[in-house]
Amino acid sequence: MSYQIRAATPGDVTALVDLHRAAAAVPDGLARRPDEITRDYVERFIAGISFVAVDPDGAIWGEIHGARETVALFAHVLSNLTVAVHPDRQGLGIGSKLFEALIAHARTMDPPILRIELAAGAGNLGAIRLYERLGFRHEGRQVARGRYPDGRLEDDILMGMLI
Ligand SMILES: CC(C)(COP(=O)(O)OP(=O)(O)OC[C@H]1O[C@@H](n2cnc3c(N)ncnc32)[C@H](O)[C@@H]1OP(=O)(O)O)[C@@H](O)C(=O)NCCC(=O)NCCS
């Protein structure tokens, strides 16, 4: 199936809540739990930079977003990056295509974006492998940054890419 990548719009909010909740329902992926994914959360992130992967019927199967840092010293940095592909469509190249669109867009931004950064749970090995393949470098580790409902602690892996 072919997926079109386009910028997210306010009309996508309901579909994006559903998508992120479906992705968040699978443990050890997204940081947020399904009940933490609200319309307000989605409305805030689509106000930044957000791209969606859409099938020929218009259904949204993946989304990526990030935002420019607001403090002037860091304003060349795109951060707060999150990517989610529906569990039924993972492993088909959608995540990679969304990253390509985000990076291509970041290269056109004015003032320029020179750096993209993200964090991944240390147990999210598939996502970390994807980020390595895309060119992100390991930059550090935040010990016990995440705490799951069962009390399990997880480190965060910090990754960055200069563009
Ligand atoms: C991580 C994620 C965005 C990747 O998107 P994708 O469309 O599945 O990725 P692609 O098909 O473009 O690339 C496949 C690569 O993604 C990684 N991957 C991560 N989770 C995967 C999954 N469930 N199925 C298949 N590949 C996955 C692997 O590195 C894989 O490469 P490999 O074939 O060499 O193992 C997607 O799996 C996802 O939404 N996961 C849940 C949410 C999440 O973890 N987000 C990132 C938080 S830091």
The ligand as a Tripos MOL2 file, in Angstrom:
@<TRIPOS>MOLECULE
LIG
   48    50     1     0     0
SMALL
NO_CHARGES

@<TRIPOS>ATOM
      1 C1          9.1610    3.1090   16.2870 C.3       1 LIG1
      2 C2          8.1740    3.2480   15.1280 C.3       1 LIG1
      3 C3          7.7400    4.6880   14.9640 C.3       1 LIG1
      4 C4          8.8620    2.7960   13.8260 C.3       1 LIG1
      5 O1          7.9610    2.9840   12.7450 O.3       1 LIG1
      6 P1          7.8090    1.8280   11.6480 P.3       1 LIG1
      7 O2          6.9200    2.3250   10.5810 O.co2     1 LIG1
      8 O3          7.4260    0.5860   12.3410 O.co2     1 LIG1
      9 O4          9.3310    1.7550   11.1460 O.3       1 LIG1
     10 P2          9.8650    1.3890    9.7010 P.3       1 LIG1
     11 O5          9.0110    0.3190    9.1040 O.co2     1 LIG1
     12 O6         10.0840    2.6240    8.9270 O.co2     1 LIG1
     13 O7         11.2890    0.8340   10.0750 O.3       1 LIG1
     14 C5         11.3720   -0.4350   10.6690 C.3       1 LIG1
     15 C6         12.3090   -0.3300   11.8100 C.3       1 LIG1
     16 O8         11.6700    0.2770   12.9120 O.3       1 LIG1
     17 C7         12.0310   -0.3830   14.0770 C.3       1 LIG1
     18 N1         10.8240   -0.8620   14.7440 N.ar      1 LIG1
     19 C8         10.4480   -0.4210   15.9540 C.ar      1 LIG1
     20 N2          9.3220   -0.9970   16.3280 N.ar      1 LIG1
     21 C9          8.9490   -1.8250   15.3380 C.ar      1 LIG1
     22 C10         7.8630   -2.7180   15.1660 C.ar      1 LIG1
     23 N3          6.9170   -2.8880   16.1060 N.pl3     1 LIG1
     24 N4          7.7610   -3.4140   14.0140 N.ar      1 LIG1
     25 C11         8.7250   -3.2830   13.0860 C.ar      1 LIG1
     26 N5          9.7750   -2.4490   13.1930 N.ar      1 LIG1
     27 C12         9.8930   -1.7270   14.3150 C.ar      1 LIG1
     28 C13        13.0070   -1.4480   13.7270 C.3       1 LIG1
     29 O9         14.3030   -0.8960   13.8850 O.3       1 LIG1
     30 C14        12.7670   -1.6880   12.2960 C.3       1 LIG1
     31 O10        13.9530   -2.0180   11.6600 O.3       1 LIG1
     32 P3         14.4040   -3.5390   11.5040 P.3       1 LIG1
     33 O11        13.4870   -4.0830   10.4630 O.co2     1 LIG1
     34 O12        15.8110   -3.4270   11.0820 O.co2     1 LIG1
     35 O13        14.2090   -4.1980   12.8240 O.co2     1 LIG1
     36 C15         6.9040    2.3560   15.3460 C.3       1 LIG1
     37 O14         7.3030    1.0200   15.4770 O.3       1 LIG1
     38 C16         6.0620    2.7640   16.5340 C.2       1 LIG1
     39 O15         5.1640    3.5920   16.3970 O.2       1 LIG1
     40 N6          6.3070    2.1880   17.7030 N.am      1 LIG1
     41 C17         5.5010    2.4830   18.9030 C.3       1 LIG1
     42 C18         5.7060    3.9100   19.3750 C.3       1 LIG1
     43 C19         7.1550    4.2020   19.6570 C.2       1 LIG1
     44 O16         7.8960    3.3640   20.1870 O.2       1 LIG1
     45 N7          7.5560    5.4250   19.2920 N.am      1 LIG1
     46 C20         8.9210    5.8800   19.5230 C.3       1 LIG1
     47 C21         9.0780    6.3970   20.9170 C.3       1 LIG1
     48 S1         10.7660    6.8660   21.2390 S.3       1 LIG1
@<TRIPOS>BOND
     1     1     2 1
     2     2     3 1
     3     2     4 1
     4     2    36 1
     5     4     5 1
     6     5     6 1
     7     6     7 2
     8     6     8 1
     9     6     9 1
    10     9    10 1
    11    10    11 2
    12    10    12 1
    13    10    13 1
    14    13    14 1
    15    14    15 1
    16    15    16 1
    17    15    30 1
    18    16    17 1
    19    17    18 1
    20    17    28 1
    21    18    19 ar
    22    18    27 ar
    23    19    20 ar
    24    20    21 ar
    25    21    22 ar
    26    21    27 ar
    27    22    23 1
    28    22    24 ar
    29    24    25 ar
    30    25    26 ar
    31    26    27 ar
    32    28    29 1
    33    28    30 1
    34    30    31 1
    35    31    32 1
    36    32    33 2
    37    32    34 1
    38    32    35 1
    39    36    37 1
    40    36    38 1
    41    38    39 2
    42    38    40 1
    43    40    41 1
    44    41    42 1
    45    42    43 1
    46    43    44 2
    47    43    45 1
    48    45    46 1
    49    46    47 1
    50    47    48 1
@<TRIPOS>SUBSTRUCTURE
     1 LIG1         1 GROUP 0 **** ****
